[in-house]
């Protein structure tokens, strides 16, 4: 009975994780519908499309058309906080996690979108994209490779 309970809980957690939406910001790219800096959410649960929703705007990209999945980090020292508040902030780092998706549109033209993704959601997003696209994630550097695995 105990094993059945554990399996049921695990199944529910897995289903909820697959349905979960990932908070993300559209940083830039070729999506004409979106402005740089647009906050929204990535939806990766659909088996055919990656979708980004922001208010009433949505962009959907078929996984079959994707030809690039890239992950990188930007590390910022908190200089402004150190000057204003305390020099201790010079020792802290802020990491931002970026996901780049390249794809061919319906006309066969190369397109790209760059998203800033929450650090707690990036691993699940990368694994899902690898599984759905059949592509290997390209890491910008060794630090990104460590964080993405």
N, CA, C and O atoms as a GROMACS GRO file, in nm:
protein
  596
    1UNK      N    1   0.082  -0.120   0.000
    1UNK     CA    2   0.000   0.000   0.000
    1UNK      C    3   0.086   0.126   0.000
    1UNK      O    4   0.053   0.225  -0.065
    2UNK      N    5   0.195   0.122   0.071
    2UNK     CA    6   0.284   0.235   0.080
    2UNK      C    7   0.343   0.271  -0.057
    2UNK      O    8   0.353   0.389  -0.091
    3UNK      N    9   0.382   0.170  -0.136
    3UNK     CA   10   0.439   0.194  -0.268
    3UNK      C   11   0.337   0.257  -0.362
    3UNK      O   12   0.372   0.344  -0.442
    4UNK      N   13   0.214   0.214  -0.353
    4UNK     CA   14   0.110   0.271  -0.438
    4UNK      C   15   0.092   0.419  -0.406
    4UNK      O   16   0.074   0.501  -0.496
    5UNK      N   17   0.095   0.453  -0.279
    5UNK     CA   18   0.080   0.591  -0.237
    5UNK      C   19   0.195   0.676  -0.291
    5UNK      O   20   0.173   0.786  -0.342
    6UNK      N   21   0.317   0.627  -0.280
    6UNK     CA   22   0.434   0.699  -0.329
    6UNK      C   23   0.426   0.717  -0.480
    6UNK      O   24   0.456   0.825  -0.530
    7UNK      N   25   0.387   0.613  -0.552
    7UNK     CA   26   0.374   0.622  -0.698
    7UNK      C   27   0.266   0.723  -0.738
    7UNK      O   28   0.284   0.799  -0.833
    8UNK      N   29   0.157   0.724  -0.666
    8UNK     CA   30   0.049   0.818  -0.696
    8UNK      C   31   0.094   0.962  -0.674
    8UNK      O   32   0.067   1.049  -0.757
    9UNK      N   33   0.163   0.987  -0.564
    9UNK     CA   34   0.213   1.122  -0.536
    9UNK      C   35   0.315   1.162  -0.642
    9UNK      O   36   0.312   1.275  -0.691
   10UNK      N   37   0.404   1.072  -0.677
   10UNK     CA   38   0.504   1.101  -0.780
   10UNK      C   39   0.438   1.132  -0.913
   10UNK      O   40   0.479   1.226  -0.982
   11UNK      N   41   0.337   1.056  -0.951
   11UNK     CA   42   0.265   1.079  -1.076
   11UNK      C   43   0.198   1.216  -1.077
   11UNK      O   44   0.202   1.287  -1.178
   12UNK      N   45   0.137   1.253  -0.966
   12UNK     CA   46   0.072   1.384  -0.957
   12UNK      C   47   0.173   1.498  -0.966
   12UNK      O   48   0.148   1.598  -1.032
   13UNK      N   49   0.287   1.482  -0.900
   13UNK     CA   50   0.392   1.584  -0.908
   13UNK      C   51   0.446   1.597  -1.050
   13UNK      O   52   0.471   1.708  -1.097
   14UNK      N   53   0.464   1.484  -1.117
   14UNK     CA   54   0.514   1.486  -1.254
   14UNK      C   55   0.415   1.554  -1.348
   14UNK      O   56   0.454   1.635  -1.432
   15UNK      N   57   0.288   1.522  -1.334
   15UNK     CA   58   0.186   1.583  -1.418
   15UNK      C   59   0.178   1.733  -1.392
   15UNK      O   60   0.168   1.812  -1.487
   16UNK      N   61   0.183   1.774  -1.267
   16UNK     CA   62   0.176   1.917  -1.237
   16UNK      C   63   0.300   1.989  -1.287
   16UNK      O   64   0.291   2.104  -1.332
   17UNK      N   65   0.416   1.925  -1.282
   17UNK     CA   66   0.538   1.988  -1.332
   17UNK      C   67   0.532   2.006  -1.483
   17UNK      O   68   0.578   2.108  -1.535
   18UNK      N   69   0.476   1.909  -1.554
   18UNK     CA   70   0.466   1.920  -1.699
   18UNK      C   71   0.367   2.028  -1.741
   18UNK      O   72   0.383   2.090  -1.846
   19UNK      N   73   0.266   2.050  -1.660
   19UNK     CA   74   0.165   2.150  -1.692
   19UNK      C   75   0.205   2.290  -1.645
   19UNK      O   76   0.144   2.389  -1.685
   20UNK      N   77   0.306   2.295  -1.561
   20UNK     CA   78   0.344   2.424  -1.504
   20UNK      C   79   0.394   2.518  -1.612
   20UNK      O   80   0.460   2.477  -1.708
   21UNK      N   81   0.362   2.641  -1.594
   21UNK     CA   82   0.411   2.744  -1.684
   21UNK      C   83   0.535   2.806  -1.622
   21UNK      O   84   0.546   2.819  -1.500
   22UNK      N   85   0.628   2.844  -1.707
   22UNK     CA   86   0.753   2.899  -1.663
   22UNK      C   87   0.751   3.051  -1.680
   22UNK      O   88   0.737   3.099  -1.792
   23UNK      N   89   0.765   3.127  -1.571
   23UNK     CA   90   0.773   3.273  -1.588
   23UNK      C   91   0.896   3.308  -1.671
   23UNK      O   92   1.004   3.254  -1.650
   24UNK      N   93   0.878   3.399  -1.766
   24UNK     CA   94   0.988   3.438  -1.853
   24UNK      C   95   0.966   3.579  -1.904
   24UNK      O   96   0.853   3.629  -1.908
   25UNK      N   97   1.075   3.643  -1.944
   25UNK     CA   98   1.070   3.774  -2.008
   25UNK      C   99   1.127   3.760  -2.148
   25UNK      O  100   1.234   3.702  -2.167
   26UNK      N  101   1.056   3.812  -2.246
   26UNK     CA  102   1.106   3.815  -2.383
   26UNK      C  103   1.208   3.928  -2.390
   26UNK      O  104   1.172   4.045  -2.374
   27UNK      N  105   1.332   3.895  -2.413
   27UNK     CA  106   1.440   3.993  -2.413
   27UNK      C  107   1.459   4.054  -2.551
   27UNK      O  108   1.491   4.172  -2.564
   28UNK      N  109   1.438   3.974  -2.653
   28UNK     CA  110   1.454   4.024  -2.789
   28UNK      C  111   1.454   3.912  -2.889
   28UNK      O  112   1.448   3.795  -2.853
   29UNK      N  113   1.460   3.949  -3.013
   29UNK     CA  114   1.458   3.852  -3.120
   29UNK      C  115   1.375   3.903  -3.235
   29UNK      O  116   1.362   4.024  -3.254
   30UNK      N  117   1.321   3.812  -3.313
   30UNK     CA  118   1.251   3.849  -3.435
   30UNK      C  119   1.099   3.838  -3.425
   30UNK      O  120   1.030   3.856  -3.526
   31UNK      N  121   1.046   3.809  -3.308
   31UNK     CA  122   0.901   3.799  -3.292
   31UNK      C  123   0.839   3.938  -3.303
   31UNK      O  124   0.852   4.020  -3.212
   32UNK      N  125   0.771   3.964  -3.415
   32UNK     CA  126   0.716   4.098  -3.441
   32UNK      C  127   0.606   4.136  -3.343
   32UNK      O  128   0.584   4.255  -3.317
   33UNK      N  129   0.538   4.038  -3.288
   33UNK     CA  130   0.426   4.066  -3.196
   33UNK      C  131   0.473   4.114  -3.059
   33UNK      O  132   0.394   4.171  -2.984
   34UNK      N  133   0.600   4.091  -3.026
   34UNK     CA  134   0.648   4.117  -2.891
   34UNK      C  135   0.751   4.230  -2.887
   34UNK      O  136   0.835   4.243  -2.976
   35UNK      N  137   0.742   4.311  -2.783
   35UNK     CA  138   0.843   4.414  -2.759
   35UNK      C  139   0.948   4.359  -2.664
   35UNK      O  140   0.918   4.275  -2.579
   36UNK      N  141   1.071   4.405  -2.678
   36UNK     CA  142   1.178   4.364  -2.586
   36UNK      C  143   1.138   4.401  -2.444
   36UNK      O  144   1.084   4.509  -2.419
   37UNK      N  145   1.165   4.310  -2.351
   37UNK     CA  146   1.133   4.333  -2.211
   37UNK      C  147   0.992   4.291  -2.172
   37UNK      O  148   0.950   4.316  -2.059
   38UNK      N  149   0.920   4.228  -2.262
   38UNK     CA  150   0.782   4.185  -2.234
   38UNK      C  151   0.782   4.068  -2.136
   38UNK      O  152   0.844   3.965  -2.160
   39UNK      N  153   0.711   4.085  -2.025
   39UNK     CA  154   0.697   3.979  -1.925
   39UNK      C  155   0.584   3.886  -1.967
   39UNK      O  156   0.484   3.930  -2.023
   40UNK      N  157   0.603   3.758  -1.939
   40UNK     CA  158   0.500   3.660  -1.974
   40UNK      C  159   0.535   3.525  -1.916
   40UNK      O  160   0.598   3.515  -1.811
   41UNK      N  161   0.493   3.422  -1.987
   41UNK     CA  162   0.521   3.286  -1.941
   41UNK      C  163   0.542   3.194  -2.060
   41UNK      O  164   0.475   3.205  -2.163
   42UNK      N  165   0.635   3.103  -2.044
   42UNK     CA  166   0.659   2.999  -2.144
   42UNK      C  167   0.575   2.878  -2.108
   42UNK      O  168   0.567   2.838  -1.992
   43UNK      N  169   0.513   2.821  -2.207
   43UNK     CA  170   0.434   2.699  -2.189
   43UNK      C  171   0.503   2.590  -2.270
   43UNK      O  172   0.512   2.600  -2.393
   44UNK      N  173   0.550   2.487  -2.202
   44UNK     CA  174   0.622   2.378  -2.269
   44UNK      C  175   0.547   2.246  -2.263
   44UNK      O  176   0.600   2.144  -2.307
   45UNK      N  177   0.426   2.245  -2.209
   45UNK     CA  178   0.352   2.121  -2.190
   45UNK      C  179   0.295   2.066  -2.320
   45UNK      O  180   0.278   1.945  -2.333
   46UNK      N  181   0.265   2.152  -2.416
   46UNK     CA  182   0.210   2.107  -2.544
   46UNK      C  183   0.314   2.021  -2.615
   46UNK      O  184   0.433   2.055  -2.615
   47UNK      N  185   0.272   1.912  -2.675
   47UNK     CA  186   0.367   1.821  -2.739
   47UNK      C  187   0.413   1.870  -2.876
   47UNK      O  188   0.510   1.817  -2.930
   48UNK      N  189   0.345   1.970  -2.932
   48UNK     CA  190   0.382   2.016  -3.066
   48UNK      C  191   0.439   2.157  -3.070
   48UNK      O  192   0.515   2.190  -3.161
   49UNK      N  193   0.405   2.241  -2.971
   49UNK     CA  194   0.443   2.382  -2.977
   49UNK      C  195   0.504   2.432  -2.847
   49UNK      O  196   0.462   2.393  -2.738
   50UNK      N  197   0.605   2.518  -2.860
   50UNK     CA  198   0.648   2.603  -2.751
   50UNK      C  199   0.562   2.728  -2.764
   50UNK      O  200   0.545   2.780  -2.874
   51UNK      N  201   0.509   2.775  -2.654
   51UNK     CA  202   0.425   2.895  -2.658
   51UNK      C  203   0.473   2.995  -2.555
   51UNK      O  204   0.515   2.958  -2.446
   52UNK      N  205   0.466   3.122  -2.591
   52UNK     CA  206   0.493   3.231  -2.498
   52UNK      C  207   0.369   3.318  -2.494
   52UNK      O  208   0.320   3.365  -2.597
   53UNK      N  209   0.317   3.338  -2.374
   53UNK     CA  210   0.196   3.417  -2.353
   53UNK      C  211   0.229   3.541  -2.273
   53UNK      O  212   0.299   3.535  -2.172
   54UNK      N  213   0.178   3.653  -2.319
   54UNK     CA  214   0.192   3.779  -2.247
   54UNK      C  215   0.063   3.857  -2.270
   54UNK      O  216   0.039   3.908  -2.379
   55UNK      N  217  -0.018   3.866  -2.166
   55UNK     CA  218  -0.147   3.932  -2.180
   55UNK      C  219  -0.229   3.862  -2.286
   55UNK      O  220  -0.252   3.741  -2.277
   56UNK      N  221  -0.273   3.935  -2.387
   56UNK     CA  222  -0.352   3.877  -2.496
   56UNK      C  223  -0.266   3.833  -2.614
   56UNK      O  224  -0.318   3.782  -2.713
   57UNK      N  225  -0.136   3.853  -2.605
   57UNK     CA  226  -0.045   3.818  -2.713
   57UNK      C  227   0.011   3.679  -2.690
   57UNK      O  228   0.049   3.643  -2.578
   58UNK      N  229   0.016   3.601  -2.797
   58UNK     CA  230   0.079   3.470  -2.788
   58UNK      C  231   0.163   3.444  -2.912
   58UNK      O  232   0.129   3.484  -3.023
   59UNK      N  233   0.274   3.374  -2.890
   59UNK     CA  234   0.361   3.331  -2.999
   59UNK      C  235   0.380   3.182  -2.980
   59UNK      O  236   0.419   3.136  -2.873
   60UNK      N  237   0.354   3.106  -3.086
   60UNK     CA  238   0.372   2.961  -3.081
   60UNK      C  239   0.470   2.919  -3.189
   60UNK      O  240   0.463   2.964  -3.303
   61UNK      N  241   0.562   2.832  -3.150
   61UNK     CA  242   0.664   2.782  -3.242
   61UNK      C  243   0.659   2.630  -3.239
   61UNK      O  244   0.671   2.569  -3.133
   62UNK      N  245   0.641   2.567  -3.356
   62UNK     CA  246   0.643   2.420  -3.358
   62UNK      C  247   0.781   2.367  -3.320
   62UNK      O  248   0.883   2.416  -3.369
   63UNK      N  249   0.784   2.267  -3.233
   63UNK     CA  250   0.912   2.207  -3.194
   63UNK      C  251   0.984   2.152  -3.318
   63UNK      O  252   1.106   2.156  -3.325
   64UNK      N  253   0.907   2.102  -3.414
   64UNK     CA  254   0.966   2.043  -3.535
   64UNK      C  255   1.042   2.146  -3.619
   64UNK      O  256   1.126   2.108  -3.701
   65UNK      N  257   1.014   2.274  -3.602
   65UNK     CA  258   1.081   2.380  -3.678
   65UNK      C  259   1.202   2.437  -3.606
   65UNK      O  260   1.277   2.517  -3.663
   66UNK      N  261   1.222   2.398  -3.481
   66UNK     CA  262   1.335   2.452  -3.403
   66UNK      C  263   1.466   2.390  -3.450
   66UNK      O  264   1.473   2.270  -3.477
   67UNK      N  265   1.569   2.473  -3.458
   67UNK     CA  266   1.701   2.425  -3.498
   67UNK      C  267   1.811   2.471  -3.402
   67UNK      O  268   1.929   2.444  -3.425
   68UNK      N  269   1.772   2.542  -3.295
   68UNK     CA  270   1.870   2.587  -3.196
   68UNK      C  271   1.803   2.602  -3.060
   68UNK      O  272   1.698   2.664  -3.047
   69UNK      N  273   1.866   2.544  -2.960
   69UNK     CA  274   1.830   2.567  -2.820
   69UNK      C  275   1.961   2.598  -2.750
   69UNK      O  276   2.049   2.513  -2.740
   70UNK      N  277   1.973   2.722  -2.700
   70UNK     CA  278   2.098   2.765  -2.638
   70UNK      C  279   2.068   2.823  -2.500
   70UNK      O  280   1.967   2.890  -2.479
   71UNK      N  281   2.160   2.795  -2.407
   71UNK     CA  282   2.144   2.844  -2.271
   71UNK      C  283   2.271   2.914  -2.227
   71UNK      O  284   2.382   2.866  -2.254
   72UNK      N  285   2.254   3.028  -2.160
   72UNK     CA  286   2.369   3.100  -2.107
   72UNK      C  287   2.331   3.179  -1.985
   72UNK      O  288   2.213   3.198  -1.954
   73UNK      N  289   2.432   3.225  -1.916
   73UNK     CA  290   2.412   3.304  -1.795
   73UNK      C  291   2.488   3.435  -1.808
   73UNK      O  292   2.590   3.444  -1.876
   74UNK      N  293   2.436   3.534  -1.741
   74UNK     CA  294   2.507   3.660  -1.728
   74UNK      C  295   2.521   3.684  -1.579
   74UNK      O  296   2.423   3.681  -1.505
   75UNK      N  297   2.643   3.708  -1.536
   75UNK     CA  298   2.668   3.731  -1.394
   75UNK      C  299   2.697   3.878  -1.375
   75UNK      O  300   2.789   3.933  -1.437
   76UNK      N  301   2.620   3.943  -1.290
   76UNK     CA  302   2.639   4.085  -1.261
   76UNK      C  303   2.683   4.102  -1.116
   76UNK      O  304   2.626   4.041  -1.026
   77UNK      N  305   2.782   4.183  -1.097
   77UNK     CA  306   2.815   4.225  -0.961
   77UNK      C  307   2.716   4.335  -0.924
   77UNK      O  308   2.677   4.414  -1.010
   78UNK      N  309   2.677   4.340  -0.804
   78UNK     CA  310   2.576   4.438  -0.761
   78UNK      C  311   2.642   4.568  -0.720
   78UNK      O  312   2.640   4.608  -0.604
   79UNK      N  313   2.701   4.634  -0.819
   79UNK     CA  314   2.776   4.757  -0.795
   79UNK      C  315   2.689   4.870  -0.744
   79UNK      O  316   2.727   4.939  -0.649
   80UNK      N  317   2.574   4.891  -0.804
   80UNK     CA  318   2.487   5.002  -0.761
   80UNK      C  319   2.444   4.985  -0.616
   80UNK      O  320   2.441   5.082  -0.540
   81UNK      N  321   2.412   4.863  -0.577
   81UNK     CA  322   2.372   4.839  -0.438
   81UNK      C  323   2.489   4.860  -0.344
   81UNK      O  324   2.472   4.907  -0.232
   82UNK      N  325   2.610   4.826  -0.390
   82UNK     CA  326   2.728   4.844  -0.306
   82UNK      C  327   2.754   4.991  -0.280
   82UNK      O  328   2.791   5.029  -0.168
   83UNK      N  329   2.737   5.074  -0.380
   83UNK     CA  330   2.761   5.217  -0.366
   83UNK      C  331   2.656   5.280  -0.274
   83UNK      O  332   2.689   5.361  -0.188
   84UNK      N  333   2.531   5.242  -0.293
   84UNK     CA  334   2.422   5.305  -0.220
   84UNK      C  335   2.404   5.248  -0.079
   84UNK      O  336   2.383   5.323   0.016
   85UNK      N  337   2.413   5.116  -0.066
   85UNK     CA  338   2.377   5.053   0.062
   85UNK      C  339   2.498   5.007   0.142
   85UNK      O  340   2.520   5.051   0.254
   86UNK      N  341   2.578   4.916   0.081
   86UNK     CA  342   2.689   4.859   0.157
   86UNK      C  343   2.791   4.795   0.063
   86UNK      O  344   2.752   4.736  -0.038
   87UNK      N  345   2.919   4.805   0.094
   87UNK     CA  346   3.022   4.740   0.012
   87UNK      C  347   3.012   4.587   0.012
   87UNK      O  348   3.073   4.522  -0.073
   88UNK      N  349   2.938   4.531   0.104
   88UNK     CA  350   2.920   4.385   0.109
   88UNK      C  351   2.856   4.334  -0.021
   88UNK      O  352   2.879   4.220  -0.061
   89UNK      N  353   2.775   4.418  -0.085
   89UNK     CA  354   2.709   4.377  -0.208
   89UNK      C  355   2.806   4.353  -0.323
   89UNK      O  356   2.770   4.290  -0.422
   90UNK      N  357   2.929   4.403  -0.311
   90UNK     CA  358   3.030   4.375  -0.413
   90UNK      C  359   3.066   4.227  -0.416
   90UNK      O  360   3.110   4.176  -0.518
   91UNK      N  361   3.047   4.160  -0.305
   91UNK     CA  362   3.080   4.018  -0.296
   91UNK      C  363   2.969   3.929  -0.351
   91UNK      O  364   2.994   3.813  -0.382
   92UNK      N  365   2.849   3.981  -0.363
   92UNK     CA  366   2.738   3.898  -0.410
   92UNK      C  367   2.725   3.910  -0.561
   92UNK      O  368   2.763   4.010  -0.621
   93UNK      N  369   2.670   3.806  -0.620
   93UNK     CA  370   2.652   3.801  -0.764
   93UNK      C  371   2.504   3.777  -0.794
   93UNK      O  372   2.433   3.711  -0.718
   94UNK      N  373   2.462   3.830  -0.904
   94UNK     CA  374   2.327   3.806  -0.953
   94UNK      C  375   2.340   3.735  -1.087
   94UNK      O  376   2.402   3.788  -1.180
   95UNK      N  377   2.283   3.617  -1.098
   95UNK     CA  378   2.289   3.542  -1.223
   95UNK      C  379   2.155   3.552  -1.294
   95UNK      O  380   2.049   3.534  -1.235
   96UNK      N  381   2.164   3.582  -1.421
   96UNK     CA  382   2.044   3.584  -1.504
   96UNK      C  383   2.057   3.471  -1.604
   96UNK      O  384   2.164   3.448  -1.660
   97UNK      N  385   1.947   3.401  -1.625
   97UNK     CA  386   1.947   3.280  -1.708
   97UNK      C  387   1.874   3.308  -1.839
   97UNK      O  388   1.758   3.350  -1.840
   98UNK      N  389   1.944   3.284  -1.950
   98UNK     CA  390   1.890   3.317  -2.082
   98UNK      C  391   1.874   3.193  -2.168
   98UNK      O  392   1.964   3.109  -2.177
   99UNK      N  393   1.759   3.183  -2.230
   99UNK     CA  394   1.727   3.074  -2.321
   99UNK      C  395   1.705   3.135  -2.459
   99UNK      O  396   1.623   3.225  -2.476
  100UNK      N  397   1.779   3.085  -2.558
  100UNK     CA  398   1.763   3.129  -2.696
  100UNK      C  399   1.707   3.014  -2.777
  100UNK      O  400   1.756   2.902  -2.770
  101UNK      N  401   1.603   3.043  -2.852
  101UNK     CA  402   1.539   2.943  -2.937
  101UNK      C  403   1.546   2.993  -3.081
  101UNK      O  404   1.499   3.102  -3.112
  102UNK      N  405   1.606   2.912  -3.168
  102UNK     CA  406   1.612   2.944  -3.311
  102UNK      C  407   1.520   2.850  -3.386
  102UNK      O  408   1.508   2.732  -3.352
  103UNK      N  409   1.455   2.902  -3.489
  103UNK     CA  410   1.360   2.820  -3.565
  103UNK      C  411   1.340   2.877  -3.704
  103UNK      O  412   1.371   2.994  -3.730
  104UNK      N  413   1.288   2.794  -3.794
  104UNK     CA  414   1.251   2.838  -3.928
  104UNK      C  415   1.102   2.867  -3.928
  104UNK      O  416   1.022   2.784  -3.885
  105UNK      N  417   1.064   2.984  -3.978
  105UNK     CA  418   0.922   3.018  -3.981
  105UNK      C  419   0.853   2.949  -4.098
  105UNK      O  420   0.915   2.870  -4.169
  106UNK      N  421   0.724   2.979  -4.118
  106UNK     CA  422   0.646   2.914  -4.223
  106UNK      C  423   0.697   2.944  -4.364
  106UNK      O  424   0.666   2.871  -4.458
  107UNK      N  425   0.776   3.051  -4.380
  107UNK     CA  426   0.836   3.084  -4.509
  107UNK      C  427   0.977   3.028  -4.524
  107UNK      O  428   1.041   3.045  -4.627
  108UNK      N  429   1.024   2.959  -4.419
  108UNK     CA  430   1.158   2.902  -4.423
  108UNK      C  431   1.267   2.997  -4.379
  108UNK      O  432   1.386   2.965  -4.390
  109UNK      N  433   1.230   3.115  -4.330
  109UNK     CA  434   1.328   3.214  -4.284
  109UNK      C  435   1.369   3.188  -4.140
  109UNK      O  436   1.287   3.149  -4.057
  110UNK      N  437   1.496   3.208  -4.112
  110UNK     CA  438   1.547   3.186  -3.977
  110UNK      C  439   1.496   3.294  -3.882
  110UNK      O  440   1.501   3.413  -3.915
  111UNK      N  441   1.448   3.253  -3.766
  111UNK     CA  442   1.396   3.342  -3.662
  111UNK      C  443   1.461   3.305  -3.530
  111UNK      O  444   1.516   3.196  -3.516
  112UNK      N  445   1.454   3.394  -3.433
  112UNK     CA  446   1.510   3.365  -3.300
  112UNK      C  447   1.436   3.444  -3.194
  112UNK      O  448   1.386   3.554  -3.219
  113UNK      N  449   1.429   3.385  -3.075
  113UNK     CA  450   1.372   3.453  -2.960
  113UNK      C  451   1.463   3.427  -2.841
  113UNK      O  452   1.511   3.315  -2.822
  114UNK      N  453   1.487   3.530  -2.761
  114UNK     CA  454   1.569   3.518  -2.641
  114UNK      C  455   1.481   3.550  -2.521
  114UNK      O  456   1.413   3.652  -2.517
  115UNK      N  457   1.482   3.459  -2.423
  115UNK     CA  458   1.403   3.475  -2.302
  115UNK      C  459   1.493   3.475  -2.180
  115UNK      O  460   1.593   3.402  -2.176
  116UNK      N  461   1.459   3.556  -2.081
  116UNK     CA  462   1.520   3.545  -1.950
  116UNK      C  463   1.426   3.458  -1.868
  116UNK      O  464   1.308   3.489  -1.855
  117UNK      N  465   1.480   3.349  -1.814
  117UNK     CA  466   1.398   3.249  -1.746
  117UNK      C  467   1.438   3.242  -1.600
  117UNK      O  468   1.555   3.257  -1.566
  118UNK      N  469   1.342   3.219  -1.515
  118UNK     CA  470   1.365   3.204  -1.371
  118UNK      C  471   1.464   3.091  -1.345
  118UNK      O  472   1.456   2.985  -1.407
  119UNK      N  473   1.556   3.115  -1.252
  119UNK     CA  474   1.661   3.015  -1.225
  119UNK      C  475   1.604   2.882  -1.174
  119UNK      O  476   1.666   2.778  -1.195
  120UNK      N  477   1.488   2.884  -1.111
  120UNK     CA  478   1.430   2.761  -1.059
  120UNK      C  479   1.359   2.680  -1.167
  120UNK      O  480   1.321   2.565  -1.143
  121UNK      N  481   1.340   2.737  -1.284
  121UNK     CA  482   1.267   2.669  -1.390
  121UNK      C  483   1.355   2.631  -1.509
  121UNK      O  484   1.310   2.559  -1.598
  122UNK      N  485   1.479   2.677  -1.512
  122UNK     CA  486   1.560   2.659  -1.632
  122UNK      C  487   1.594   2.513  -1.659
  122UNK      O  488   1.590   2.472  -1.775
  123UNK      N  489   1.625   2.436  -1.560
  123UNK     CA  490   1.661   2.294  -1.583
  123UNK      C  491   1.546   2.218  -1.645
  123UNK      O  492   1.565   2.145  -1.743
  124UNK      N  493   1.428   2.233  -1.589
  124UNK     CA  494   1.311   2.163  -1.644
  124UNK      C  495   1.283   2.208  -1.787
  124UNK      O  496   1.247   2.127  -1.872
  125UNK      N  497   1.299   2.337  -1.814
  125UNK     CA  498   1.276   2.389  -1.949
  125UNK      C  499   1.376   2.329  -2.048
  125UNK      O  500   1.338   2.292  -2.159
  126UNK      N  501   1.503   2.320  -2.009
  126UNK     CA  502   1.605   2.266  -2.098
  126UNK      C  503   1.581   2.118  -2.128
  126UNK      O  504   1.593   2.074  -2.242
  127UNK      N  505   1.547   2.042  -2.026
  127UNK     CA  506   1.521   1.899  -2.044
  127UNK      C  507   1.400   1.879  -2.134
  127UNK      O  508   1.401   1.794  -2.224
  128UNK      N  509   1.296   1.957  -2.112
  128UNK     CA  510   1.175   1.946  -2.193
  128UNK      C  511   1.204   1.982  -2.338
  128UNK      O  512   1.159   1.912  -2.429
  129UNK      N  513   1.279   2.088  -2.361
  129UNK     CA  514   1.311   2.128  -2.498
  129UNK      C  515   1.397   2.023  -2.569
  129UNK      O  516   1.376   1.997  -2.688
  130UNK      N  517   1.492   1.964  -2.498
  130UNK     CA  518   1.571   1.858  -2.560
  130UNK      C  519   1.482   1.740  -2.600
  130UNK      O  520   1.497   1.685  -2.709
  131UNK      N  521   1.391   1.703  -2.511
  131UNK     CA  522   1.303   1.589  -2.540
  131UNK      C  523   1.207   1.619  -2.655
  131UNK      O  524   1.185   1.533  -2.740
  132UNK      N  525   1.151   1.738  -2.658
  132UNK     CA  526   1.050   1.773  -2.760
  132UNK      C  527   1.111   1.802  -2.897
  132UNK      O  528   1.050   1.773  -3.000
  133UNK      N  529   1.232   1.860  -2.900
  133UNK     CA  530   1.293   1.898  -3.028
  133UNK      C  531   1.389   1.793  -3.083
  133UNK      O  532   1.413   1.788  -3.204
  134UNK      N  533   1.445   1.710  -2.995
  134UNK     CA  534   1.547   1.616  -3.038
  134UNK      C  535   1.684   1.683  -3.053
  134UNK      O  536   1.779   1.619  -3.097
  135UNK      N  537   1.694   1.811  -3.016
  135UNK     CA  538   1.819   1.885  -3.024
  135UNK      C  539   1.891   1.880  -2.890
  135UNK      O  540   1.828   1.868  -2.785
  136UNK      N  541   2.022   1.889  -2.894
  136UNK     CA  542   2.101   1.903  -2.772
  136UNK      C  543   2.113   2.052  -2.740
  136UNK      O  544   2.132   2.134  -2.830
  137UNK      N  545   2.101   2.086  -2.614
  137UNK     CA  546   2.117   2.224  -2.572
  137UNK      C  547   2.262   2.266  -2.594
  137UNK      O  548   2.354   2.192  -2.557
  138UNK      N  549   2.282   2.381  -2.653
  138UNK     CA  550   2.415   2.438  -2.668
  138UNK      C  551   2.436   2.535  -2.552
  138UNK      O  552   2.355   2.624  -2.528
  139UNK      N  553   2.546   2.517  -2.480
  139UNK     CA  554   2.576   2.601  -2.365
  139UNK      C  555   2.677   2.706  -2.405
  139UNK      O  556   2.774   2.677  -2.476
  140UNK      N  557   2.656   2.829  -2.360
  140UNK     CA  558   2.745   2.938  -2.396
  140UNK      C  559   2.881   2.928  -2.329
  140UNK      O  560   2.981   2.974  -2.384
  141UNK      N  561   2.886   2.868  -2.211
  141UNK     CA  562   3.013   2.852  -2.141
  141UNK      C  563   3.002   2.740  -2.037
  141UNK      O  564   2.895   2.680  -2.021
  142UNK      N  565   3.113   2.713  -1.968
  142UNK     CA  566   3.117   2.604  -1.871
  142UNK      C  567   3.025   2.629  -1.752
  142UNK      O  568   2.963   2.535  -1.701
  143UNK      N  569   3.014   2.753  -1.707
  143UNK     CA  570   2.925   2.785  -1.596
  143UNK      C  571   2.779   2.755  -1.632
  143UNK      O  572   2.704   2.702  -1.550
  144UNK      N  573   2.740   2.789  -1.753
  144UNK     CA  574   2.604   2.760  -1.797
  144UNK      C  575   2.581   2.610  -1.805
  144UNK      O  576   2.473   2.562  -1.771
  145UNK      N  577   2.682   2.535  -1.849
  145UNK     CA  578   2.669   2.389  -1.858
  145UNK      C  579   2.645   2.330  -1.719
  145UNK      O  580   2.561   2.242  -1.702
  146UNK      N  581   2.719   2.379  -1.620
  146UNK     CA  582   2.701   2.329  -1.482
  146UNK      C  583   2.561   2.362  -1.429
  146UNK      O  584   2.498   2.277  -1.366
  147UNK      N  585   2.514   2.482  -1.454
  147UNK     CA  586   2.383   2.523  -1.402
  147UNK      C  587   2.269   2.454  -1.475
  147UNK      O  588   2.164   2.430  -1.416
  148UNK      N  589   2.289   2.422  -1.601
  148UNK     CA  590   2.183   2.359  -1.680
  148UNK      C  591   2.169   2.211  -1.658
  148UNK      O  592   2.069   2.152  -1.698
  149UNK      N  593   2.266   2.150  -1.594
  149UNK     CA  594   2.261   2.004  -1.571
  149UNK      C  595   2.216   1.971  -1.431
  149UNK      O  596   2.206   1.854  -1.395
   0.00000   0.00000   0.00000
